[in-house]
Amino acid sequence: MQGRHLIRRMVAAGVVSLFLAGPASALQVGQKAPDFTLTAPGGKAVKLTDLVAKGPLVIYTFIQVSSGV
């Protein structure tokens, strides 16, 4: 159970990284995120589509924490 939560947190962190990585257009509310794959602990590949297929996925960001504002 805790492993699943860890993987979801890692995926959320990956999504945030993708948005902060470079020039890209922002997603609008309700728009689907592009699929991506991250490596979980133990070397297992985890895809966003696999996690979404298991149920709702919430991505929470707190960008201001590192913005100096």
Secondary structure as the mmCIF struct_conf table of DSSP 4:
data_model
#
loop_
_struct_conf.conf_type_id
_struct_conf.id
_struct_conf.beg_label_comp_id
_struct_conf.beg_label_asym_id
_struct_conf.beg_label_seq_id
_struct_conf.end_label_comp_id
_struct_conf.end_label_asym_id
_struct_conf.end_label_seq_id
HELX_RH_AL_P HELX_RH_AL_P1 GLN A 2 ALA A 21
BEND BEND1 GLY A 22 GLY A 22
HELX_LH_PP_P HELX_LH_PP_P1 SER A 25 GLN A 28
TURN_TY1_P TURN_TY1_P1 VAL A 29 GLY A 30
HELX_LH_PP_P HELX_LH_PP_P2 GLN A 31 ASP A 35
STRN STRN1 THR A 37 THR A 39
HELX_LH_PP_P HELX_LH_PP_P3 ALA A 40 ALA A 40
TURN_TY1_P TURN_TY1_P2 PRO A 41 GLY A 42
BEND BEND2 GLY A 43 GLY A 43
STRN STRN2 ALA A 45 LYS A 47
HELX_RH_AL_P HELX_RH_AL_P2 LEU A 48 LYS A 54
BEND BEND3 GLY A 55 GLY A 55
HELX_RH_3T_P HELX_RH_3T_P1 ILE A 63 SER A 66
TURN_TY1_P TURN_TY1_P3 SER A 67 GLY A 68
#
